[in-house]
Amino acid sequence: MTKKELANRINVDPKTLKNWESSKPELLKLIYLGLATEEHVKETEKYIKTIKELHESK
């Protein structure tokens, strides 16, 4: 994900995001961790759906 895409995703100006890189690095770290967690949750939901479908087809 580009910085511009990230800025759009969290509804901030790309310049704000650039400023945060130096002034609020911990905030950016939390944002990236949150996005990674969101991806893991989505993947887990897909696996659960697949398992349920397999279980129901038996």
PDBQT receptor file of N, H, CA, C and O in Angstrom, charges set to zero:
ATOM      1  N   MET A   1       0.851  -1.165   0.000  1.00  0.00    +0.000 N 
ATOM      2  CA  MET A   1       0.000   0.000   0.000  1.00  0.00    +0.000 C 
ATOM      3  C   MET A   1       0.905   1.239   0.000  1.00  0.00    +0.000 C 
ATOM      4  O   MET A   1       1.831   1.356   0.802  1.00  0.00    +0.000 OA
ATOM      5  N   THR A   2       0.611   2.139  -0.909  1.00  0.00    +0.000 N 
ATOM      6  H   THR A   2      -0.141   2.044  -1.560  1.00  0.00    +0.000 HD
ATOM      7  CA  THR A   2       1.406   3.363  -0.971  1.00  0.00    +0.000 C 
ATOM      8  C   THR A   2       0.997   4.304   0.157  1.00  0.00    +0.000 C 
ATOM      9  O   THR A   2      -0.052   4.135   0.780  1.00  0.00    +0.000 OA
ATOM     10  N   LYS A   3       1.836   5.285   0.402  1.00  0.00    +0.000 N 
ATOM     11  H   LYS A   3       2.687   5.422  -0.104  1.00  0.00    +0.000 HD
ATOM     12  CA  LYS A   3       1.518   6.247   1.458  1.00  0.00    +0.000 C 
ATOM     13  C   LYS A   3       0.270   7.049   1.115  1.00  0.00    +0.000 C 
ATOM     14  O   LYS A   3      -0.511   7.411   1.995  1.00  0.00    +0.000 OA
ATOM     15  N   LYS A   4       0.091   7.323  -0.181  1.00  0.00    +0.000 N 
ATOM     16  H   LYS A   4       0.725   7.028  -0.896  1.00  0.00    +0.000 HD
ATOM     17  CA  LYS A   4      -1.102   8.051  -0.609  1.00  0.00    +0.000 C 
ATOM     18  C   LYS A   4      -2.357   7.211  -0.357  1.00  0.00    +0.000 C 
ATOM     19  O   LYS A   4      -3.374   7.728   0.104  1.00  0.00    +0.000 OA
ATOM     20  N   GLU A   5      -2.278   5.920  -0.659  1.00  0.00    +0.000 N 
ATOM     21  H   GLU A   5      -1.451   5.500  -1.033  1.00  0.00    +0.000 HD
ATOM     22  CA  GLU A   5      -3.405   5.015  -0.408  1.00  0.00    +0.000 C 
ATOM     23  C   GLU A   5      -3.696   4.910   1.082  1.00  0.00    +0.000 C 
ATOM     24  O   GLU A   5      -4.854   4.901   1.499  1.00  0.00    +0.000 OA
ATOM     25  N   LEU A   6      -2.636   4.832   1.882  1.00  0.00    +0.000 N 
ATOM     26  H   LEU A   6      -1.695   4.839   1.543  1.00  0.00    +0.000 HD
ATOM     27  CA  LEU A   6      -2.817   4.774   3.332  1.00  0.00    +0.000 C 
ATOM     28  C   LEU A   6      -3.481   6.047   3.838  1.00  0.00    +0.000 C 
ATOM     29  O   LEU A   6      -4.408   5.989   4.647  1.00  0.00    +0.000 OA
ATOM     30  N   ALA A   7      -3.016   7.183   3.370  1.00  0.00    +0.000 N 
ATOM     31  H   ALA A   7      -2.264   7.231   2.713  1.00  0.00    +0.000 HD
ATOM     32  CA  ALA A   7      -3.606   8.456   3.790  1.00  0.00    +0.000 C 
ATOM     33  C   ALA A   7      -5.094   8.500   3.447  1.00  0.00    +0.000 C 
ATOM     34  O   ALA A   7      -5.911   8.931   4.260  1.00  0.00    +0.000 OA
ATOM     35  N   ASN A   8      -5.438   8.054   2.244  1.00  0.00    +0.000 N 
ATOM     36  H   ASN A   8      -4.774   7.703   1.583  1.00  0.00    +0.000 HD
ATOM     37  CA  ASN A   8      -6.845   8.009   1.853  1.00  0.00    +0.000 C 
ATOM     38  C   ASN A   8      -7.638   7.050   2.717  1.00  0.00    +0.000 C 
ATOM     39  O   ASN A   8      -8.781   7.325   3.082  1.00  0.00    +0.000 OA
ATOM     40  N   ARG A   9      -7.033   5.934   3.039  1.00  0.00    +0.000 N 
ATOM     41  H   ARG A   9      -6.105   5.710   2.742  1.00  0.00    +0.000 HD
ATOM     42  CA  ARG A   9      -7.737   4.919   3.842  1.00  0.00    +0.000 C 
ATOM     43  C   ARG A   9      -8.051   5.406   5.247  1.00  0.00    +0.000 C 
ATOM     44  O   ARG A   9      -9.098   5.076   5.804  1.00  0.00    +0.000 OA
ATOM     45  N   ILE A  10      -7.137   6.198   5.825  1.00  0.00    +0.000 N 
ATOM     46  H   ILE A  10      -6.287   6.467   5.373  1.00  0.00    +0.000 HD
ATOM     47  CA  ILE A  10      -7.379   6.685   7.192  1.00  0.00    +0.000 C 
ATOM     48  C   ILE A  10      -7.895   8.120   7.204  1.00  0.00    +0.000 C 
ATOM     49  O   ILE A  10      -7.973   8.763   8.251  1.00  0.00    +0.000 OA
ATOM     50  N   ASN A  11      -8.248   8.608   6.010  1.00  0.00    +0.000 N 
ATOM     51  H   ASN A  11      -8.185   8.086   5.159  1.00  0.00    +0.000 HD
ATOM     52  CA  ASN A  11      -8.879   9.926   5.863  1.00  0.00    +0.000 C 
ATOM     53  C   ASN A  11      -8.036  11.089   6.375  1.00  0.00    +0.000 C 
ATOM     54  O   ASN A  11      -8.524  11.960   7.094  1.00  0.00    +0.000 OA
ATOM     55  N   VAL A  12      -6.762  11.087   5.991  1.00  0.00    +0.000 N 
ATOM     56  H   VAL A  12      -6.364  10.380   5.406  1.00  0.00    +0.000 HD
ATOM     57  CA  VAL A  12      -5.895  12.224   6.289  1.00  0.00    +0.000 C 
ATOM     58  C   VAL A  12      -5.203  12.640   4.993  1.00  0.00    +0.000 C 
ATOM     59  O   VAL A  12      -5.128  11.875   4.031  1.00  0.00    +0.000 OA
ATOM     60  N   ASP A  13      -4.710  13.848   4.998  1.00  0.00    +0.000 N 
ATOM     61  H   ASP A  13      -4.770  14.469   5.779  1.00  0.00    +0.000 HD
ATOM     62  CA  ASP A  13      -3.964  14.357   3.856  1.00  0.00    +0.000 C 
ATOM     63  C   ASP A  13      -2.610  13.640   3.791  1.00  0.00    +0.000 C 
ATOM     64  O   ASP A  13      -2.012  13.383   4.835  1.00  0.00    +0.000 OA
ATOM     65  N   PRO A  14      -2.117  13.314   2.604  1.00  0.00    +0.000 N 
ATOM     66  CA  PRO A  14      -0.797  12.677   2.512  1.00  0.00    +0.000 C 
ATOM     67  C   PRO A  14       0.312  13.488   3.189  1.00  0.00    +0.000 C 
ATOM     68  O   PRO A  14       1.266  12.914   3.714  1.00  0.00    +0.000 OA
ATOM     69  N   LYS A  15       0.190  14.814   3.177  1.00  0.00    +0.000 N 
ATOM     70  H   LYS A  15      -0.585  15.280   2.750  1.00  0.00    +0.000 HD
ATOM     71  CA  LYS A  15       1.195  15.650   3.859  1.00  0.00    +0.000 C 
ATOM     72  C   LYS A  15       1.162  15.415   5.369  1.00  0.00    +0.000 C 
ATOM     73  O   LYS A  15       2.202  15.415   6.028  1.00  0.00    +0.000 OA
ATOM     74  N   THR A  16      -0.042  15.214   5.909  1.00  0.00    +0.000 N 
ATOM     75  H   THR A  16      -0.886  15.214   5.373  1.00  0.00    +0.000 HD
ATOM     76  CA  THR A  16      -0.167  14.921   7.335  1.00  0.00    +0.000 C 
ATOM     77  C   THR A  16       0.536  13.619   7.662  1.00  0.00    +0.000 C 
ATOM     78  O   THR A  16       1.264  13.526   8.649  1.00  0.00    +0.000 OA
ATOM     79  N   LEU A  17       0.316  12.628   6.837  1.00  0.00    +0.000 N 
ATOM     80  H   LEU A  17      -0.276  12.704   6.034  1.00  0.00    +0.000 HD
ATOM     81  CA  LEU A  17       0.957  11.332   7.040  1.00  0.00    +0.000 C 
ATOM     82  C   LEU A  17       2.470  11.468   7.000  1.00  0.00    +0.000 C 
ATOM     83  O   LEU A  17       3.175  10.862   7.807  1.00  0.00    +0.000 OA
ATOM     84  N   LYS A  18       2.966  12.260   6.064  1.00  0.00    +0.000 N 
ATOM     85  H   LYS A  18       2.393  12.752   5.409  1.00  0.00    +0.000 HD
ATOM     86  CA  LYS A  18       4.408  12.481   5.968  1.00  0.00    +0.000 C 
ATOM     87  C   LYS A  18       4.934  13.155   7.236  1.00  0.00    +0.000 C 
ATOM     88  O   LYS A  18       6.003  12.797   7.730  1.00  0.00    +0.000 OA
ATOM     89  N   ASN A  19       4.194  14.124   7.760  1.00  0.00    +0.000 N 
ATOM     90  H   ASN A  19       3.326  14.415   7.358  1.00  0.00    +0.000 HD
ATOM     91  CA  ASN A  19       4.604  14.787   8.997  1.00  0.00    +0.000 C 
ATOM     92  C   ASN A  19       4.613  13.818  10.179  1.00  0.00    +0.000 C 
ATOM     93  O   ASN A  19       5.485  13.894  11.045  1.00  0.00    +0.000 OA
ATOM     94  N   TRP A  20       3.650  12.919  10.210  1.00  0.00    +0.000 N 
ATOM     95  H   TRP A  20       2.942  12.858   9.507  1.00  0.00    +0.000 HD
ATOM     96  CA  TRP A  20       3.589  11.948  11.292  1.00  0.00    +0.000 C 
ATOM     97  C   TRP A  20       4.803  11.028  11.299  1.00  0.00    +0.000 C 
ATOM     98  O   TRP A  20       5.211  10.547  12.356  1.00  0.00    +0.000 OA
ATOM     99  N   GLU A  21       5.380  10.782  10.133  1.00  0.00    +0.000 N 
ATOM    100  H   GLU A  21       5.049  11.173   9.274  1.00  0.00    +0.000 HD
ATOM    101  CA  GLU A  21       6.549   9.902  10.073  1.00  0.00    +0.000 C 
ATOM    102  C   GLU A  21       7.663  10.382  10.991  1.00  0.00    +0.000 C 
ATOM    103  O   GLU A  21       8.362   9.572  11.600  1.00  0.00    +0.000 OA
ATOM    104  N   SER A  22       7.829  11.686  11.090  1.00  0.00    +0.000 N 
ATOM    105  H   SER A  22       7.261  12.344  10.596  1.00  0.00    +0.000 HD
ATOM    106  CA  SER A  22       8.887  12.207  11.955  1.00  0.00    +0.000 C 
ATOM    107  C   SER A  22       8.364  12.649  13.319  1.00  0.00    +0.000 C 
ATOM    108  O   SER A  22       9.055  12.499  14.327  1.00  0.00    +0.000 OA
ATOM    109  N   SER A  23       7.155  13.189  13.355  1.00  0.00    +0.000 N 
ATOM    110  H   SER A  23       6.594  13.310  12.537  1.00  0.00    +0.000 HD
ATOM    111  CA  SER A  23       6.668  13.727  14.624  1.00  0.00    +0.000 C 
ATOM    112  C   SER A  23       5.901  12.719  15.480  1.00  0.00    +0.000 C 
ATOM    113  O   SER A  23       5.856  12.854  16.703  1.00  0.00    +0.000 OA
ATOM    114  N   LYS A  24       5.299  11.711  14.846  1.00  0.00    +0.000 N 
ATOM    115  H   LYS A  24       5.336  11.602  13.853  1.00  0.00    +0.000 HD
ATOM    116  CA  LYS A  24       4.488  10.735  15.588  1.00  0.00    +0.000 C 
ATOM    117  C   LYS A  24       4.715   9.315  15.053  1.00  0.00    +0.000 C 
ATOM    118  O   LYS A  24       3.779   8.668  14.582  1.00  0.00    +0.000 OA
ATOM    119  N   PRO A  25       5.950   8.840  15.128  1.00  0.00    +0.000 N 
ATOM    120  CA  PRO A  25       6.224   7.511  14.564  1.00  0.00    +0.000 C 
ATOM    121  C   PRO A  25       5.449   6.389  15.260  1.00  0.00    +0.000 C 
ATOM    122  O   PRO A  25       5.109   5.389  14.628  1.00  0.00    +0.000 OA
ATOM    123  N   GLU A  26       5.169   6.548  16.557  1.00  0.00    +0.000 N 
ATOM    124  H   GLU A  26       5.445   7.361  17.070  1.00  0.00    +0.000 HD
ATOM    125  CA  GLU A  26       4.418   5.519  17.279  1.00  0.00    +0.000 C 
ATOM    126  C   GLU A  26       2.978   5.433  16.776  1.00  0.00    +0.000 C 
ATOM    127  O   GLU A  26       2.398   4.348  16.725  1.00  0.00    +0.000 OA
ATOM    128  N   LEU A  27       2.409   6.569  16.407  1.00  0.00    +0.000 N 
ATOM    129  H   LEU A  27       2.880   7.450  16.448  1.00  0.00    +0.000 HD
ATOM    130  CA  LEU A  27       1.062   6.580  15.846  1.00  0.00    +0.000 C 
ATOM    131  C   LEU A  27       1.032   5.806  14.534  1.00  0.00    +0.000 C 
ATOM    132  O   LEU A  27       0.132   4.999  14.304  1.00  0.00    +0.000 OA
ATOM    133  N   LEU A  28       2.003   6.050  13.689  1.00  0.00    +0.000 N 
ATOM    134  H   LEU A  28       2.734   6.706  13.876  1.00  0.00    +0.000 HD
ATOM    135  CA  LEU A  28       2.071   5.309  12.422  1.00  0.00    +0.000 C 
ATOM    136  C   LEU A  28       2.244   3.814  12.658  1.00  0.00    +0.000 C 
ATOM    137  O   LEU A  28       1.661   2.992  11.951  1.00  0.00    +0.000 OA
ATOM    138  N   LYS A  29       3.041   3.476  13.647  1.00  0.00    +0.000 N 
ATOM    139  H   LYS A  29       3.515   4.144  14.221  1.00  0.00    +0.000 HD
ATOM    140  CA  LYS A  29       3.248   2.064  13.973  1.00  0.00    +0.000 C 
ATOM    141  C   LYS A  29       1.922   1.426  14.374  1.00  0.00    +0.000 C 
ATOM    142  O   LYS A  29       1.618   0.310  13.952  1.00  0.00    +0.000 OA
ATOM    143  N   LEU A  30       1.135   2.122  15.183  1.00  0.00    +0.000 N 
ATOM    144  H   LEU A  30       1.382   3.029  15.527  1.00  0.00    +0.000 HD
ATOM    145  CA  LEU A  30      -0.168   1.603  15.597  1.00  0.00    +0.000 C 
ATOM    146  C   LEU A  30      -1.123   1.472  14.419  1.00  0.00    +0.000 C 
ATOM    147  O   LEU A  30      -1.891   0.513  14.347  1.00  0.00    +0.000 OA
ATOM    148  N   ILE A  31      -1.081   2.413  13.510  1.00  0.00    +0.000 N 
ATOM    149  H   ILE A  31      -0.457   3.192  13.569  1.00  0.00    +0.000 HD
ATOM    150  CA  ILE A  31      -1.931   2.342  12.326  1.00  0.00    +0.000 C 
ATOM    151  C   ILE A  31      -1.577   1.112  11.496  1.00  0.00    +0.000 C 
ATOM    152  O   ILE A  31      -2.462   0.369  11.072  1.00  0.00    +0.000 OA
ATOM    153  N   TYR A  32      -0.284   0.898  11.264  1.00  0.00    +0.000 N 
ATOM    154  H   TYR A  32       0.436   1.501  11.609  1.00  0.00    +0.000 HD
ATOM    155  CA  TYR A  32       0.140  -0.265  10.493  1.00  0.00    +0.000 C 
ATOM    156  C   TYR A  32      -0.216  -1.570  11.202  1.00  0.00    +0.000 C 
ATOM    157  O   TYR A  32      -0.620  -2.534  10.551  1.00  0.00    +0.000 OA
ATOM    158  N   LEU A  33      -0.072  -1.612  12.519  1.00  0.00    +0.000 N 
ATOM    159  H   LEU A  33       0.257  -0.829  13.047  1.00  0.00    +0.000 HD
ATOM    160  CA  LEU A  33      -0.452  -2.812  13.274  1.00  0.00    +0.000 C 
ATOM    161  C   LEU A  33      -1.950  -3.060  13.162  1.00  0.00    +0.000 C 
ATOM    162  O   LEU A  33      -2.389  -4.201  13.020  1.00  0.00    +0.000 OA
ATOM    163  N   GLY A  34      -2.729  -1.988  13.228  1.00  0.00    +0.000 N 
ATOM    164  H   GLY A  34      -2.372  -1.061  13.344  1.00  0.00    +0.000 HD
ATOM    165  CA  GLY A  34      -4.179  -2.122  13.096  1.00  0.00    +0.000 C 
ATOM    166  C   GLY A  34      -4.571  -2.652  11.728  1.00  0.00    +0.000 C 
ATOM    167  O   GLY A  34      -5.457  -3.500  11.622  1.00  0.00    +0.000 OA
ATOM    168  N   LEU A  35      -3.925  -2.164  10.687  1.00  0.00    +0.000 N 
ATOM    169  H   LEU A  35      -3.205  -1.475  10.773  1.00  0.00    +0.000 HD
ATOM    170  CA  LEU A  35      -4.214  -2.645   9.338  1.00  0.00    +0.000 C 
ATOM    171  C   LEU A  35      -3.813  -4.112   9.175  1.00  0.00    +0.000 C 
ATOM    172  O   LEU A  35      -4.519  -4.888   8.531  1.00  0.00    +0.000 OA
ATOM    173  N   ALA A  36      -2.686  -4.481   9.757  1.00  0.00    +0.000 N 
ATOM    174  H   ALA A  36      -2.112  -3.851  10.280  1.00  0.00    +0.000 HD
ATOM    175  CA  ALA A  36      -2.248  -5.874   9.680  1.00  0.00    +0.000 C 
ATOM    176  C   ALA A  36      -3.235  -6.775  10.423  1.00  0.00    +0.000 C 
ATOM    177  O   ALA A  36      -3.562  -7.867   9.957  1.00  0.00    +0.000 OA
ATOM    178  N   THR A  37      -3.700  -6.314  11.570  1.00  0.00    +0.000 N 
ATOM    179  H   THR A  37      -3.435  -5.428  11.948  1.00  0.00    +0.000 HD
ATOM    180  CA  THR A  37      -4.671  -7.078  12.344  1.00  0.00    +0.000 C 
ATOM    181  C   THR A  37      -5.966  -7.239  11.560  1.00  0.00    +0.000 C 
ATOM    182  O   THR A  37      -6.567  -8.313  11.555  1.00  0.00    +0.000 OA
ATOM    183  N   GLU A  38      -6.389  -6.178  10.905  1.00  0.00    +0.000 N 
ATOM    184  H   GLU A  38      -5.901  -5.306  10.910  1.00  0.00    +0.000 HD
ATOM    185  CA  GLU A  38      -7.596  -6.234  10.089  1.00  0.00    +0.000 C 
ATOM    186  C   GLU A  38      -7.461  -7.294   8.992  1.00  0.00    +0.000 C 
ATOM    187  O   GLU A  38      -8.403  -8.043   8.732  1.00  0.00    +0.000 OA
ATOM    188  N   GLU A  39      -6.307  -7.356   8.359  1.00  0.00    +0.000 N 
ATOM    189  H   GLU A  39      -5.541  -6.748   8.570  1.00  0.00    +0.000 HD
ATOM    190  CA  GLU A  39      -6.068  -8.355   7.320  1.00  0.00    +0.000 C 
ATOM    191  C   GLU A  39      -6.121  -9.777   7.887  1.00  0.00    +0.000 C 
ATOM    192  O   GLU A  39      -6.674 -10.680   7.259  1.00  0.00    +0.000 OA
ATOM    193  N   HIS A  40      -5.548  -9.967   9.071  1.00  0.00    +0.000 N 
ATOM    194  H   HIS A  40      -5.099  -9.233   9.581  1.00  0.00    +0.000 HD
ATOM    195  CA  HIS A  40      -5.572 -11.288   9.704  1.00  0.00    +0.000 C 
ATOM    196  C   HIS A  40      -6.999 -11.707  10.037  1.00  0.00    +0.000 C 
ATOM    197  O   HIS A  40      -7.367 -12.870   9.872  1.00  0.00    +0.000 OA
ATOM    198  N   VAL A  41      -7.789 -10.766  10.502  1.00  0.00    +0.000 N 
ATOM    199  H   VAL A  41      -7.491  -9.821  10.637  1.00  0.00    +0.000 HD
ATOM    200  CA  VAL A  41      -9.188 -11.062  10.825  1.00  0.00    +0.000 C 
ATOM    201  C   VAL A  41      -9.938 -11.471   9.557  1.00  0.00    +0.000 C 
ATOM    202  O   VAL A  41     -10.705 -12.434   9.575  1.00  0.00    +0.000 OA
ATOM    203  N   LYS A  42      -9.724 -10.751   8.468  1.00  0.00    +0.000 N 
ATOM    204  H   LYS A  42      -9.102  -9.968   8.454  1.00  0.00    +0.000 HD
ATOM    205  CA  LYS A  42     -10.388 -11.093   7.204  1.00  0.00    +0.000 C 
ATOM    206  C   LYS A  42      -9.993 -12.489   6.732  1.00  0.00    +0.000 C 
ATOM    207  O   LYS A  42     -10.842 -13.261   6.286  1.00  0.00    +0.000 OA
ATOM    208  N   GLU A  43      -8.702 -12.809   6.832  1.00  0.00    +0.000 N 
ATOM    209  H   GLU A  43      -8.013 -12.181   7.194  1.00  0.00    +0.000 HD
ATOM    210  CA  GLU A  43      -8.231 -14.134   6.425  1.00  0.00    +0.000 C 
ATOM    211  C   GLU A  43      -8.852 -15.217   7.298  1.00  0.00    +0.000 C 
ATOM    212  O   GLU A  43      -9.275 -16.259   6.796  1.00  0.00    +0.000 OA
ATOM    213  N   THR A  44      -8.905 -14.972   8.600  1.00  0.00    +0.000 N 
ATOM    214  H   THR A  44      -8.561 -14.126   9.007  1.00  0.00    +0.000 HD
ATOM    215  CA  THR A  44      -9.493 -15.940   9.519  1.00  0.00    +0.000 C 
ATOM    216  C   THR A  44     -10.970 -16.156   9.212  1.00  0.00    +0.000 C 
ATOM    217  O   THR A  44     -11.455 -17.286   9.256  1.00  0.00    +0.000 OA
ATOM    218  N   GLU A  45     -11.680 -15.089   8.905  1.00  0.00    +0.000 N 
ATOM    219  H   GLU A  45     -11.286 -14.171   8.870  1.00  0.00    +0.000 HD
ATOM    220  CA  GLU A  45     -13.096 -15.211   8.551  1.00  0.00    +0.000 C 
ATOM    221  C   GLU A  45     -13.274 -16.062   7.293  1.00  0.00    +0.000 C 
ATOM    222  O   GLU A  45     -14.210 -16.857   7.205  1.00  0.00    +0.000 OA
ATOM    223  N   LYS A  46     -12.366 -15.891   6.313  1.00  0.00    +0.000 N 
ATOM    224  H   LYS A  46     -11.606 -15.246   6.385  1.00  0.00    +0.000 HD
ATOM    225  CA  LYS A  46     -12.441 -16.714   5.098  1.00  0.00    +0.000 C 
ATOM    226  C   LYS A  46     -12.221 -18.187   5.427  1.00  0.00    +0.000 C 
ATOM    227  O   LYS A  46     -12.924 -19.056   4.910  1.00  0.00    +0.000 OA
ATOM    228  N   TYR A  47     -11.231 -18.468   6.300  1.00  0.00    +0.000 N 
ATOM    229  H   TYR A  47     -10.660 -17.762   6.719  1.00  0.00    +0.000 HD
ATOM    230  CA  TYR A  47     -10.955 -19.850   6.675  1.00  0.00    +0.000 C 
ATOM    231  C   TYR A  47     -12.137 -20.459   7.411  1.00  0.00    +0.000 C 
ATOM    232  O   TYR A  47     -12.487 -21.615   7.175  1.00  0.00    +0.000 OA
ATOM    233  N   ILE A  48     -12.746 -19.701   8.288  1.00  0.00    +0.000 N 
ATOM    234  H   ILE A  48     -12.462 -18.761   8.479  1.00  0.00    +0.000 HD
ATOM    235  CA  ILE A  48     -13.907 -20.193   9.037  1.00  0.00    +0.000 C 
ATOM    236  C   ILE A  48     -15.051 -20.507   8.077  1.00  0.00    +0.000 C 
ATOM    237  O   ILE A  48     -15.716 -21.534   8.214  1.00  0.00    +0.000 OA
ATOM    238  N   LYS A  49     -15.278 -19.631   7.112  1.00  0.00    +0.000 N 
ATOM    239  H   LYS A  49     -14.738 -18.797   7.000  1.00  0.00    +0.000 HD
ATOM    240  CA  LYS A  49     -16.334 -19.851   6.121  1.00  0.00    +0.000 C 
ATOM    241  C   LYS A  49     -16.069 -21.131   5.342  1.00  0.00    +0.000 C 
ATOM    242  O   LYS A  49     -16.983 -21.924   5.116  1.00  0.00    +0.000 OA
ATOM    243  N   THR A  50     -14.818 -21.335   4.930  1.00  0.00    +0.000 N 
ATOM    244  H   THR A  50     -14.076 -20.691   5.113  1.00  0.00    +0.000 HD
ATOM    245  CA  THR A  50     -14.451 -22.532   4.178  1.00  0.00    +0.000 C 
ATOM    246  C   THR A  50     -14.664 -23.781   5.024  1.00  0.00    +0.000 C 
ATOM    247  O   THR A  50     -15.180 -24.785   4.534  1.00  0.00    +0.000 OA
ATOM    248  N   ILE A  51     -14.274 -23.722   6.275  1.00  0.00    +0.000 N 
ATOM    249  H   ILE A  51     -13.854 -22.907   6.674  1.00  0.00    +0.000 HD
ATOM    250  CA  ILE A  51     -14.447 -24.876   7.169  1.00  0.00    +0.000 C 
ATOM    251  C   ILE A  51     -15.923 -25.191   7.349  1.00  0.00    +0.000 C 
ATOM    252  O   ILE A  51     -16.321 -26.355   7.316  1.00  0.00    +0.000 OA
ATOM    253  N   LYS A  52     -16.739 -24.153   7.541  1.00  0.00    +0.000 N 
ATOM    254  H   LYS A  52     -16.416 -23.207   7.568  1.00  0.00    +0.000 HD
ATOM    255  CA  LYS A  52     -18.185 -24.369   7.697  1.00  0.00    +0.000 C 
ATOM    256  C   LYS A  52     -18.782 -25.005   6.444  1.00  0.00    +0.000 C 
ATOM    257  O   LYS A  52     -19.614 -25.907   6.530  1.00  0.00    +0.000 OA
ATOM    258  N   GLU A  53     -18.343 -24.519   5.265  1.00  0.00    +0.000 N 
ATOM    259  H   GLU A  53     -17.666 -23.786   5.195  1.00  0.00    +0.000 HD
ATOM    260  CA  GLU A  53     -18.854 -25.079   4.008  1.00  0.00    +0.000 C 
ATOM    261  C   GLU A  53     -18.448 -26.538   3.862  1.00  0.00    +0.000 C 
ATOM    262  O   GLU A  53     -19.242 -27.365   3.411  1.00  0.00    +0.000 OA
ATOM    263  N   LEU A  54     -17.226 -26.854   4.238  1.00  0.00    +0.000 N 
ATOM    264  H   LEU A  54     -16.581 -26.183   4.604  1.00  0.00    +0.000 HD
ATOM    265  CA  LEU A  54     -16.772 -28.250   4.167  1.00  0.00    +0.000 C 
ATOM    266  C   LEU A  54     -17.556 -29.125   5.131  1.00  0.00    +0.000 C 
ATOM    267  O   LEU A  54     -17.934 -30.249   4.801  1.00  0.00    +0.000 OA
ATOM    268  N   HIS A  55     -17.793 -28.603   6.315  1.00  0.00    +0.000 N 
ATOM    269  H   HIS A  55     -17.486 -27.690   6.583  1.00  0.00    +0.000 HD
ATOM    270  CA  HIS A  55     -18.528 -29.353   7.341  1.00  0.00    +0.000 C 
ATOM    271  C   HIS A  55     -19.970 -29.593   6.891  1.00  0.00    +0.000 C 
ATOM    272  O   HIS A  55     -20.514 -30.678   7.096  1.00  0.00    +0.000 OA
ATOM    273  N   GLU A  56     -20.587 -28.582   6.279  1.00  0.00    +0.000 N 
ATOM    274  H   GLU A  56     -20.145 -27.700   6.112  1.00  0.00    +0.000 HD
ATOM    275  CA  GLU A  56     -21.978 -28.714   5.836  1.00  0.00    +0.000 C 
ATOM    276  C   GLU A  56     -22.113 -29.632   4.635  1.00  0.00    +0.000 C 
ATOM    277  O   GLU A  56     -23.173 -30.223   4.431  1.00  0.00    +0.000 OA
ATOM    278  N   SER A  57     -21.075 -29.764   3.846  1.00  0.00    +0.000 N 
ATOM    279  H   SER A  57     -20.214 -29.284   4.012  1.00  0.00    +0.000 HD
ATOM    280  CA  SER A  57     -21.156 -30.610   2.659  1.00  0.00    +0.000 C 
ATOM    281  C   SER A  57     -20.995 -32.094   2.977  1.00  0.00    +0.000 C 
ATOM    282  O   SER A  57     -21.222 -32.939   2.111  1.00  0.00    +0.000 OA
ATOM    283  N   LYS A  58     -20.614 -32.412   4.185  1.00  0.00    +0.000 N 
ATOM    284  H   LYS A  58     -20.430 -31.726   4.888  1.00  0.00    +0.000 HD
ATOM    285  CA  LYS A  58     -20.427 -33.833   4.569  1.00  0.00    +0.000 C 
ATOM    286  C   LYS A  58     -21.720 -34.484   4.915  1.00  0.00    +0.000 C 
ATOM    287  O   LYS A  58     -21.744 -35.666   5.256  1.00  0.00    +0.000 OA
TER     288      LYS A  58
